[in-house]
Amino acid sequence: MSSQQLFTQTTQRLPVSALAIMFTGILTLVAVMGIGRFALTPQIPLMIRDGQLSLSSAGVLAAMNYVGYLLGAIYVSRLRQHHALYLKTGLAITVAVTLASGATTSFILQCLFRFLAGVGGAWALIIVTSWTQLMLAERQAPRLSALVFAGPGIGITLSGLLAWSMAGFSASSAWYIYGAVALVAAMGIWRTLPAAVATPAASAPKAKISHNLKVLLAVYSLAGFGYILPATFLAQMAHSQFPAGSPMVSLFWPLFGLSAVAGVLLAVFVAGKYRPRYCLAIALILQGIGVAASVVLPNTAGLVISTLLTGLGFLAIMQFSMRLARLFSTGSLARTVGMLTSGYASGQLIGPLISAASVALLGSLAPAILLAAAMLVLAGLAVIGLMREKA
């Protein structure tokens, strides 16, 4: 059974417009990714200030989110039924643990909540991404399909603006506000989430993984490792760059989010004009340059360049990779997306662990960040050199 059959519902079952599907996807990703997952970035400086974390334990806390994300991605990629239920459950879990994070200062409980947010986020991301892409393709709305990927960037921008407005708040109070915003987003699209999703027969054979798809999996895994350190520690890096209380500190995270949205819009603009694999390669190399800039130029200019280029590539890389996944996949798109997401999550998991080791052994994040930058450039070169001509 094809991926189209796997995730397509008839218009009789789902009489929803293309715009409504797009906004459902965007707001789901705002809630589970932009806030449920990435609100941790502006929270880390507050939690360190409040004595809840150190820079090393912050890396461990972030890693717990990525452990959950990895396990959630592996599980949902093998799911044969109840996709709609897992989508709603993942969204609900992520909102609930974001709110619950404000109720405790226990490091163990915070690790548990980040783990659950990772599991729920992976369930929601993979299912809503596959569902929206195929439903919008059925409605011949490819641009709306691409714009769904702006969801995390919009959520990051929103969480950054909230962080700026909450200067002086305690970390616990900020968690409550983030959770409330995620709850509002979830309630806004709950009725337009799919009520049921068709699933293939249990005996459906697994499709062979092509050479190009194997290369894409390796590249996407490196992309997960490469971007995660600045995405996790950007706010803390800004805090170390400026004097305490500076209004500049809170501007870098929303700038990252806006850059991510701009990357999606740029990807939409170049769609159909250039081969997606070349677009992916350029995005990876530029992001690698951006990641390195924060270390090579240890000043405000370097931090700005790092924020802009890392953010610009963040969702564009995801979008180009998913476009290539559709071209290279011969079986279930959901299974392919799940496999790629698992690789991405593995890279994200390794990143914070290496950052914690870098701080513990070398007293600095710089070596880990430079390694991440090198892996992004290597991934870009692999796209050009290893993929066989098809895309």
C-alpha positions in Angstrom: 0.0 0.0 0.0 1.3 3.4 -0.9 2.1 6.3 1.5 -0.8 8.2 -0.2 -3.2 5.4 0.9 -1.6 5.4 4.4 -2.4 8.9 5.3 -5.2 10.1 3.0 -8.7 10.5 4.3 -11.6 11.1 1.9 -13.1 14.6 1.7 -16.3 13.1 3.1 -14.4 12.1 6.3 -12.4 15.3 6.4 -14.3 18.3 4.8 -11.6 20.7 5.7 -10.1 23.4 3.4 -6.4 23.5 2.4 -5.9 26.6 4.5 -7.4 24.9 7.6 -5.1 21.9 7.2 -2.1 24.2 6.8 -2.9 26.2 10.0 -3.6 23.0 11.8 -0.1 21.8 11.0 1.5 25.1 11.8 -0.1 25.5 15.2 0.6 21.9 16.1 4.3 22.5 15.4 4.1 25.8 17.3 2.9 24.0 20.4 5.0 20.8 20.3 8.2 22.2 18.8 8.4 26.0 19.0 7.2 26.0 22.6 7.1 22.4 24.0 10.6 21.7 22.9 12.5 25.0 22.2 11.2 27.0 25.1 14.0 25.3 27.0 16.6 27.5 25.2 15.5 30.8 26.8 14.7 28.9 30.0 18.2 27.7 30.5 19.6 31.1 31.6 16.7 31.5 34.0 17.1 28.1 35.5 20.8 28.6 35.9 20.2 32.0 37.6 17.6 30.4 39.9 20.0 27.7 40.9 18.1 24.8 39.2 20.9 24.0 36.7 24.6 24.4 35.8 25.9 24.7 32.3 26.8 21.0 32.3 23.5 19.8 33.8 21.7 22.0 31.2 23.2 19.8 28.5 22.0 16.7 30.3 18.5 18.1 30.6 18.4 18.9 26.9 19.7 15.4 26.1 16.7 13.9 28.0 14.4 15.7 25.6 16.3 14.2 22.7 16.2 10.7 24.2 12.4 11.0 24.3 12.3 12.4 20.8 14.4 9.6 19.5 12.4 6.8 21.2 9.1 8.5 20.2 10.2 8.7 16.6 11.3 5.1 16.5 8.0 4.0 18.0 5.7 6.0 15.8 7.6 5.1 12.6 6.5 1.5 13.2 2.9 2.3 14.1 0.3 0.6 12.0 -2.9 2.0 13.5 -4.4 4.7 15.8 -2.2 7.5 14.2 -4.9 10.1 15.0 -5.0 9.1 18.6 -1.2 9.3 18.9 -1.2 12.7 17.3 -3.6 14.1 19.8 -2.0 12.3 22.7 1.5 13.6 21.7 0.1 17.2 21.6 -1.7 16.8 24.9 1.4 15.3 26.7 3.6 18.1 25.4 1.3 20.9 26.6 0.7 19.1 30.0 4.4 18.7 30.9 5.3 22.2 29.8 2.7 23.5 32.3 4.0 20.9 34.9 7.5 22.2 34.6 6.6 25.3 36.4 5.5 23.3 39.5 8.8 21.8 40.4 12.5 22.7 40.8 13.5 19.0 41.0 16.1 18.2 38.4 14.9 14.6 38.2 11.3 15.7 37.5 12.5 18.3 35.0 14.4 15.5 33.2 11.2 13.4 33.2 9.2 16.2 31.8 11.7 16.9 29.0 11.7 13.2 28.2 7.9 13.1 27.9 7.9 16.3 25.9 10.3 14.7 23.5 8.2 11.6 23.1 5.0 13.6 22.6 6.7 16.0 20.2 8.0 13.2 18.0 4.6 11.6 17.8 2.9 14.8 16.9 5.6 16.0 14.5 5.9 12.9 12.4 2.1 12.2 12.1 1.0 15.8 11.5 3.9 16.4 9.0 3.0 13.3 7.0 -0.8 14.0 7.2 -0.5 17.7 6.1 1.9 17.0 3.3 -0.3 14.3 1.7 -3.6 16.0 2.4 -2.3 19.3 0.8 -0.8 17.4 -2.1 -4.2 15.8 -2.7 -5.6 19.4 -2.8 -2.8 20.5 -5.1 -1.5 23.1 -2.7 2.3 22.5 -2.6 3.1 26.0 -1.4 0.8 25.6 1.6 2.4 22.3 2.2 5.8 23.9 2.4 4.6 26.7 4.7 3.6 24.1 7.4 7.3 23.9 8.1 7.3 27.5 9.4 5.5 26.3 12.5 8.6 25.7 14.7 10.1 29.0 13.6 6.9 30.9 14.5 6.9 29.1 17.8 10.5 29.9 18.5 9.9 33.6 17.6 6.9 33.5 20.0 8.8 31.9 22.8 11.6 34.5 22.3 9.2 37.4 22.5 7.7 35.9 25.6 11.1 35.5 27.1 11.9 39.2 26.3 8.6 40.3 27.9 9.2 38.1 31.0 12.6 39.6 31.9 12.8 39.3 35.7 10.3 36.5 36.0 11.3 33.3 37.8 11.9 30.2 35.7 8.8 28.6 37.2 6.5 31.5 36.3 7.9 31.5 32.7 7.1 27.7 32.4 3.5 28.4 33.3 3.2 31.1 30.7 4.8 29.0 27.9 2.5 26.1 28.9 -0.6 28.4 28.7 0.3 29.6 25.3 0.9 26.1 24.0 -2.5 25.1 25.5 -4.2 28.0 23.6 -2.6 26.9 20.4 -3.7 23.2 20.9 -7.3 24.2 21.8 -7.4 26.4 18.7 -6.8 23.4 16.3 -8.1 20.4 18.3 -11.3 20.1 16.2 -9.5 20.2 12.9 -7.0 17.4 13.8 -7.9 14.2 11.9 -10.5 12.0 13.7 -9.2 8.9 12.0 -6.3 8.0 9.7 -6.4 5.0 7.4 -3.6 2.4 7.9 -2.1 -0.2 5.7 -2.6 -3.9 6.3 -0.2 -5.4 8.8 1.2 -7.6 6.0 2.3 -4.7 3.8 5.9 -5.3 2.8 8.6 -2.9 3.8 10.1 -1.1 0.8 13.9 -1.4 0.1 15.9 1.6 1.3 17.6 3.1 -1.7 21.2 4.4 -1.8 20.0 8.0 -2.0 17.8 7.5 1.0 20.7 6.0 3.0 22.8 9.1 2.2 19.9 11.3 3.1 19.6 9.5 6.5 23.3 10.0 7.2 23.1 13.7 6.2 20.0 14.4 8.2 21.5 12.8 11.2 24.6 15.1 10.9 22.2 18.0 10.5 20.6 17.2 13.8 23.9 17.1 15.6 25.2 20.2 13.8 22.4 22.7 14.7 21.4 21.6 18.1 24.2 23.2 20.2 23.5 26.8 19.1 19.8 26.1 19.2 20.1 24.9 22.8 22.6 27.3 24.1 22.0 30.5 22.0 20.3 32.3 24.8 23.0 31.4 27.3 25.7 32.5 24.8 23.9 35.9 24.5 23.8 36.2 28.3 27.6 35.6 28.4 28.2 38.2 25.7 26.3 41.1 27.2 26.2 42.7 30.7 23.4 41.5 33.1 20.1 43.2 32.4 21.0 44.2 28.9 17.8 44.3 26.6 19.9 42.9 23.8 20.1 39.5 25.5 16.5 38.5 24.8 16.5 39.5 21.2 18.7 36.7 19.8 16.2 33.9 20.3 13.3 35.6 18.5 15.8 36.6 15.8 16.6 32.9 15.4 12.9 32.1 15.0 12.4 34.9 12.4 15.4 33.6 10.5 14.0 30.1 10.5 10.7 31.4 9.1 12.6 33.4 6.5 14.4 30.1 5.6 11.1 28.4 4.9 9.9 31.3 2.8 13.2 31.2 0.8 12.8 27.5 0.3 9.3 28.0 -1.0 10.6 30.6 -3.4 13.4 28.4 -4.9 11.1 25.3 -5.1 11.0 24.1 -8.6 13.7 26.5 -9.8 16.7 24.5 -8.5 17.4 20.9 -7.7 16.5 20.2 -4.1 19.7 18.3 -3.3 21.8 21.4 -4.3 19.5 23.6 -2.2 20.0 21.2 0.8 23.8 21.2 0.3 24.0 25.0 0.3 21.7 25.3 3.3 23.9 22.8 5.3 27.2 24.5 4.4 25.8 28.0 5.2 24.5 26.7 8.5 27.9 25.2 9.3 29.5 28.6 8.7 26.9 30.2 10.9 27.5 27.7 13.8 31.3 28.3 13.5 30.9 32.1 13.5 30.0 32.2 17.2 33.4 30.8 18.0 35.6 32.3 15.2 34.1 35.8 15.9 33.6 35.8 19.7 31.8 39.2 19.7 28.4 40.6 18.9 28.9 40.4 15.2 29.8 36.7 15.4 26.7 36.0 17.5 24.4 37.9 15.0 25.9 36.0 12.1 25.6 32.7 13.9 21.9 33.5 14.8 21.0 34.5 11.3 22.7 31.7 9.4 21.9 28.9 11.9 18.2 30.0 12.0 18.0 30.4 8.2 19.1 26.9 7.6 17.2 25.2 10.4 13.7 24.7 8.8 14.9 25.0 5.3 17.1 21.9 5.8 14.1 20.1 7.2 11.9 21.1 4.2 14.5 20.2 1.6 15.1 16.9 3.3 11.4 16.0 3.4 11.1 16.9 -0.3 14.0 14.6 -1.1 12.4 11.9 1.1 9.2 12.0 -1.0 11.3 11.6 -4.2 13.5 8.7 -2.8 10.8 6.8 -0.8 9.1 3.9 -2.5 7.0 2.8 0.4 5.2 4.5 3.3 6.1 8.2 3.6 5.3 8.0 7.3 7.8 5.3 7.8 10.4 7.2 5.8 9.8 10.4 7.8 10.0 8.4 11.0 13.3 6.9 10.0 14.8 10.3 9.1 13.4 11.8 12.3 15.0 9.0 14.3 18.4 9.8 12.7 17.9 13.5 13.3 17.0 12.8 16.9 20.1 10.6 17.3 22.3 13.6 16.2 20.5 15.9 18.6 21.0 13.5 21.5 24.7 13.3 20.8 25.1 17.1 20.7 24.2 18.0 24.3 26.2 15.0 25.6 29.3 16.2 23.7 28.6 19.8 25.0 28.5 18.5 28.6 31.8 16.6 28.0 33.4 19.7 26.4 32.5 21.9 29.3 33.5 19.3 31.9 36.9 18.4 30.3 37.9 21.6 28.5 35.9 24.2 30.3 34.2 25.6 27.2 31.5 24.9 24.6 33.8 26.1 21.8 35.3 22.7 20.8 31.9 21.1 20.6 30.5 24.0 18.6 33.4 23.8 16.1 32.9 20.0 15.7 29.2 20.6 15.0 30.0 23.2 12.3 32.4 20.8 10.7 29.8 18.0 10.6 27.3 20.4 8.9 29.8 21.3 6.2 30.7 17.5 5.8 26.9 16.8 5.4 26.6 19.4 2.7 29.6 18.0 0.7 28.1 14.5 1.1 24.8 15.6 -0.5 26.7 16.8 -3.5 29.3 14.0 -3.7 27.4 10.9 -2.7 23.8 11.2 -3.9 23.2 9.7 -7.3 21.5 11.9 -9.9 17.8 11.9 -9.3 16.9 15.2 -7.5 
